Amino acid sequence: MSAAAVHLTVATWLWALLPLLALMLSMLVLRWGGKKAGPFGLAVALLVAWVRFGADIDVLENALLRGVLLSLPVLYINIPALLLYHVADAAGGIRNIGWSVSQMTKNHILQLMILAFGFTTFLQGVAGFGVPVAVVAPLLVGIGYPPVEAVAAALIGHAWSVSMGDMASSFQALLSVTRLPPHELGVQVALLLGAAGLAAAVSIAHLHAGWGAVARWPAVVGVLGVVTTAAQVFLAWLNLWIVASFGAGMLCLLVGFAMARMTRYQGPSRPASLPPKPEAQRVRSALPPEGARRMSFHLAFAPYYSLIAVVSLATFVPAVHDALHAWRLKVVLDETITRLGVVTPGEVWRLAPLGHPGALLLYTSLMGWLFYRLNGRWPGRQAALLRRTFQEAYPTSIGIVSMVALASVMTASGMIGILADGAAAATGRVFPVISPLVGLLGCFVTGSNTNSNILFGAFQVEVGELIGVQPVLLAAAQSAGGSLGSMVAPAKVLVGCATAGLAGREGEIFRRVAGYCAVQVLLIGTLAWWLAG
């Protein structure tokens, strides 16, 4: 795409910014969700593209079609991932996994690392949608942690894994709008977030009992932090983005379980000067009863063992891989040019419906349902489960489609190019430090790293090309910043407070996590600036 024909002025830059301002103000001031704010922002983008940037009807139609097509692979992951989570949750699997983990050790630092770091990473890998915070925060309260600490720990622990979480839907969105090399981008994202993950592990221990906890239990924090983040980097290097967060979280759980068997980690870690707070007992008594039959960890984990098997077969067995990818959907997208000379090259959109990660999740969901049913653990509410899945996915899907279309319209009309020109002129080679802040802003406003990547992914690429920094690095910093933005996004904070009995105390939670978020984003920005040379 070339935007050279559009001259950069303050007025032109502000016109290009208008659709994003409309989107952000509608969400922050009017408090609309993505279901309403996305279409509104898209309408503003269409109007500005037509009136100010010379986009004719054919350009806009093509951009809208591109947006819809680019959103389909993301939705094809989001909805099946949510379905898989609901299958496990309906049978009591999620609750029993958490309960099993909480009973393995009384060491508070190890408990927090397993639950607030490992289990949230695992849950983020398979579900997203705020599920890690909603599940782990009340679980921590239930075993004795103060509610504020429980919510803050879950927010800090899950944020680093968001980009590769939800079966890599956020990463898939970034790929869709940037068209960057998947392998290189995946490794860069994983490396930047690996640094944030190590900081998150330290942050959780520090949140619980200050630097004394970090100094007293360095093996717990260090080993689980390194193992988990290294696993995500390794899986990303293997191009297994779909299971990168899931696999990292699972390995953290396994190593944590092994450590919990060691004698030195059997007793409580809380010093006498840090007695349990009575607030935890009061809130715990107000939580709903578990209401789920006990089952073994391995039975509860059965759908996720199935996921490992399905992904392994589809990835490493050539005959299976080729069979699943034999049938592909194709749509030819024509080249377009605006009246101001902005060109969008033609391309062919492709999707393998049977081999896409979303299809693998559907196979796994079916296997999990059959396994629970054969073992007498299925409650028999298939229709209700499907209805709940689509009811939860519908608003998010509308937001994703409209925001991808918005980004497509802004790209095809030259607005993204103008915004990038202005940012490059204002910041120059310092921009890598700012890059993750852009991602964080997008996530804070929209409540989603996926939406943040959709809105700002192409912008980051354009800026990188203008200032001579690898676009892959800035796109990775964008996604890393958006991932960490999940720590302070109002939507996530509200979920945590609602499930831990802290309604009305969202500001207190925000203040507890904001400092940790700022340190991690600054770390990512500094690392990106150093890598940019």
N, C-alpha and C positions, 0 to 999 in steps of 0.2 A: 504494500500500500504506500502510495506517495502522497504527501501533503504539501509538497514544495510549492504548489500553485496557490496555496492559501497563505496570505501574508500575516505574520505575527504582529499583532498590536495588542494593547491592553484591552481594547473593546472586543477584539476577536477572541482573545483568551477567556474573557469573562463570558462571552456567548457560549464558548465550548464548555465552560464549567457549569453552565446553567442546568443541564439535565441532572448532573450529580448533586448540585445544590438542592434541586427540587426533590430528589430522592431522599437526601439526608434530612432536610427540614421536615418532610412529611413523616419521617420515622421518629425524629427527635422531638419536634414541636407538636405535630398532630398525633404522634404516637400510633401511627398506622403500622400494621404488620407488613411483611413482605408481600402478602397476597394483594394488598391495596396499593402499597407504595411502589412496588415494581411496575405494574401497569401505568401508574401515574408518571413515574420517571420516564418510562418508554414513550408515552404520549408527548411529553415535553421534548424528548430527544428527536422524535419524528418531526415535530413542528419546527424546531431549531434547524435541523438538517435541511429541511425543505426551504425555509424562509431565508436563512443566513448562509448556509454552506453549499447551496446549489445542487442538492440531491433530488433528482427527479423521481417519479413514481417507480420506474423500473429499478433504480438504485435502492430505494427503500424496500420494495418487495423482495429483492434479492437478499438484502441485509436481514430482513425478518425471517426469510426462509433459512438462511445460514444460522441465525440465532436459535430457531426451533430445532434444527438438525444437530447443532453443537450441544444443545441441552439434553438431548435424548440419552447419550451415553452416561451422563451424570445421573439422570433420573433412573436409568436402568440399574444403577448401583444402589442409589438411595432407598428405593422402595423395597427391593428384595432384602437389603441389609436390615431394614426395619422389620420385615416379615420374619427373618431368622431370629432376631432378638425376641419378638413376641411369641414365637414357637417355644423357645427355651423358657421364657418368663411364664407363660401360661401353664407349663408343666411344673413350675416351681424350681426350675434349674438354676436361674440366676440367683435367687434367694439362697438356695442350698450351696452354691459355689461360695458365695460371700460368707455364709455361716461356717462352712468348713474351714475357710481361710482364717476366720477370726478365732477359732478354737485351737489353732496350732501352737500359739505362743502367747505368753503374757508379757513379753518384752515390748514396751510401748513403741519404741523406735522401729523395731522390726515389724510390728503390727501395722504401723502407719506406712512403712515403705511397701509392704505387701499390698495393703488395701488402697491407700491414697495414691500410690505411685504405680504399682504393678497391676492391680485390679482395674483401676480407672483407665490405664493404658489399654488393657485387654478389652474392656467394654467400649472404649472409644474406637478400637479397631473393628468391632463388629456392629456397632449401632450408631454412635454419634447422637445427634438430636438432644443433647443435654442429658442423655441416659447415664453416663458415668457419674455425674454429680448427683442426679436424682437417686441413684442406687446406693452409692458409697456414703454420702453424707449421713443419711439416717442410720446406716449400718454402723458407722463410727459412733454416732450418738448412742445407739443401742448397746454398745459394749463399753460405754463409760466416758467417751470424750466429750468435752464441752461443745455445744452446738456450733458456736462461732468458729472454733478451731476445726471442727469436722467439716463444715462447708468450705472454709478457706483452704484446708488441706486437699479436698477433692478438686477444687478449682485449680489450684497450683499443680496438682499431680497429673491432671488429664490434659492440660493445655498444650504441652510440648508435642503431644502425639496426634493433634487434630489434623494436620495436613495429610498424614498418611492413614488417618483413621476413617471410620465409616467405609471400609473397604476402598480407601484411597479416592473417595469421591471428590474431595477438595483438590487433590492432585490432578485428577482427571479433568476437572473444570479448568485448571491452570493450563494443562496441555491443550485443551480445546481452543482457548482464546489466544494462546501464544504461538502455537505450532513449533515449539522448540524441540530439540532432540530429547526423547523421553529418558534415555539412560542417563545422559549427562545432567538433565534437570533433576531427576530423581535422586541421584547421588548428592548433588549440591544441597537440595532441600534437607535430606537426611543428615548431612554433615552439620549444617547450621543448626538444625533442631537437636542434634546430638549434644551440642554445647549447651543449648537451653535445657535439655533433659538432665544433664549433670547438675546444672544450677538448680533445677526443680527439686532434685533429690536432696540437695543440701538445704534448700528453702523449707522443705517439709519438716526436716529435723529441727531447723532453726525456729520455725513457727511454733513447734511443740515446747521446746525448752531452751532456746537460745543457742549460742555457740558451744555451750557446755555439752549439749546433746551431740553435736557434730564431733567434738573432740573425744567424747567418751565412747562413741560407737562408730568410728571411722570405717571399719570393715563393712558394717551393715549398709551405710550410706554409699560408700565408695564402690563396693562390689556390685550391689544391685543397680546403682546408677550406671556404672560402666557396662555391665552385662546387657542391660536393657537398651541403652542407646546404641551400643555396638551392634546388637542384633538388628535394630532398625536399619542402620547403615548397610549392613551385610545383605539384608533382604532387598533393599533398594538397589544395591549393586547387582544383584541377581535379576533385576527387573521384576521382582515379586512385590510390587507396590501394594497390591490388593491385600496382602497379609503382613505388611511391614509393621504396622502398629500392633495388630493382633498377635503376630509372632513374638514381637518384643515384649508385650505384656505377658504372654504365656511363659516365655523363658524367665521373666522376672518372678512369676509365681512359682515356677519349678525350683529356681535357685533359692527363693525365699523359703519354700517348704523344706528344702534340704538344710538350710541354716537353722530353721525352727527346731530341727531334731537335735541340734547340738546343745549340750548341757548348759553352756554359758548364756544361751538365749532363752532358756526356759522360764526364768524368773522375771519379775517386773523390772523395768529400767528406770522408773520414775524415782528420783532422789526423794528423801524424806521432806525436803524443803518444797516439794511440788506435789502436795496432796491432791487427790481428785476433787474436782469442783462439784458441789451439790447441785448446781444448775443442770448438769448432765442427767442426773436421776429424775429431776422434775420433768424435763422435756421427754426423756425416754419413756416415762410412764404415760405420756400423752400420745405416743405414737401408736398406730394401729397394730394389732397382733399379726404375727407372721402369717398364719393361715395357710401354710404350705407343708405338705408331708415331707419328713426327712428322707433324703436319699443320699447315696454315696456320692463323693466328689466325681468319680469317673462316670457314673450314670448321669449326673447333672451336666457333665461336660461333653456328653456324647455328640451333640450336634457340631461341636467345634472340633472334635476328633474327625468327624465326617468332613468338615470343611478342609482340614489339612489334607486328607486323602484325596478329595476331589480336586483341589488346586494342584497338588503334586502330580496327579495323573494328567490333568489338562496341560500342565506346563512341561513336564519332563519326559512324558511318553510321546514320541513323535506321531505314532499312529492315531492316538487319541486327539492330540492337538490338531492334526491335519483334518481329521473327520469333523471336529467341532467347528473348524474354520472354513470348511469347504463351501458352505453357503453364505454369501455376503449380500447385503443390501447396498445398492449404489445409487447415488443421486448426483447428477452433473450440475454444478453451479457455474453460471456464466460470468465472464469478466464484466465489471461495471466501471463507469467513469462519470463523475459529477460534472456540472457545468463549469466548475472551477478547476477541473483537471485532476482530481484525486482518483487514482486508479486502484481498484481491488481486483487482483488476478482471479481467473477462473480456477476451479479445482473440482475434484471428485470426492464426495463424502462417502465413507464406507462404514459398515457395521456388520459384524458377524454375530447374529442373534443367539446362536447356540454355543459360541465360544467366548462371548463377552463375560467379564467378571460378574455381571448381574445374573447371567444364566447359571454360572457356577453357584451363586448364592441361592438361586431357586432350587437347584438340584439338592443342595445341602439342607434347605428348609424342609423339603419333602422327606429326605432321609431322617432328619431329626424328628419330624412328626411321626413317621413310621416307627422309629426306635422307641420313642416314649409310649406310643400306643401299644406296641407289642409287649412292653414291660409294665403295662397297667398304670402308667403315670399320666395319661392324657385325659384332661377333664371333659373332652367331647364338645368343644365349642368352636368348631372350625369356621362357621359363618361369621360368628361374632369377632373372631380373631382377624379374619380378612377385612371385615368392615372397619375394625379399629385401626388396622394398618393403613388402609387407604384414607380414612378420615384424618389421621395424623400426618400422612404424607401429602395430602391435597394442598393445604396452604403453602407448604414449603415448595412444592412442585410449581405452583403458579408463580411464586417469587423467583425461582430459579429460571424458568423459561423467560419471564419478562425481563429479568436482569441480563441474561445472556443476549437476548434480542437488543436490549438497550446498548450493551457494549458493542454488539455487531453494527448497529446503526451509527454509533459514535465513531467507530473505526472506519466504516465505509465512506462516511461523509467528511472525514479529515479532522474531526474534533479531537480524537485521541492524539493525533500528530501535533496539533496546535498546543494542547496541554503539555505534551512532552517537550516541545520547543521552549515553552515558557519555563518549565521546571529546570531544563538543562541550562538555560541562560542564567537563571537565578542562583543555581547551586553549583554547577560545574562538577568537579571531581569529588566534592563533598557529598554528593547525592547518595552514595551507598550507605552512609550513616543514617540518612533520612528514610531510605527505602523501606525498612521494616515498620517504621512509624506509619507509613501510608497503608500498609497491610493491616496494622492494628486499628487505624481509624476506620477502615472499611468494615472490619469485624465488629468493632464497637457499635457502629451505626446500624448495620444490618443484622447483627447477631449471628453471623455465619462466616467462617473462613472461605467456604465455597463461594458465597456471593462477593466477598472481598476480592478473591482471585478473579472472578468474572469481571468485576468493575475495573480493577486496576492492573490486571495482568498484562494486557497489551500496552498500557501506558508505561509500565516498567521496562518493557522491551524497547519501546521507542526511545525512552530516555537513555538507556544503555547504548543504543546505536549512536545517539547524538553526542554523548560525552566520552565515547571510546572505552566503555566498560562492558565486559561480556554480558549480553542480555540474560543469559542463563543464570548468572550470579544475582542480578537484580530481581529476576522473577522468583528465584529461590528465597531471597531475602523478603520479598513481598509475601510469599506464602508462609514463611516462618513468623513474620510479624503478625499476620492474620491469625495464625495458629495460637500465638501467645495472647492475642486479643481476646480469645475465648475465656481467659482468666478474669477479665473485667467487663465483658459484654453484659449489659443489663439483663438480657434474656437468660443467660446462664446463672447469674447471681440470683435472679428471681426464682429459678427452678430450685436451686440449692436451699434458699430460705424457706420456700414453701414446703419442701419435704422434710426439713429438720425443725419445724416449729418456730421459725424465726421471721414470720411475716411482719413486715414493717421495719425490720432491722437491716435492710439491704445496704444502707449507707455504712453501717459498721463493718459489714463484710467487705465492701468495696475498699474501705480504708485499710483493712488488714492485708489485702492482697495487692493493692496498687503498687506498693514499694517493691515487692518481689517481681511484679510484672515489669516495672520500669528498669530494674537491674538486668533482667533477661533480655529485654528489647535492646537496651544499650549494648549489651554483650554481643548480640547478633549484628547490630549495626556496625560496631567496631570491627568485628571479625570480617564482615562483608567489605568494609573499607580497606582493611589490611589485604584481603585476597585480591581486591581490585588493583592493588599496586599503586 
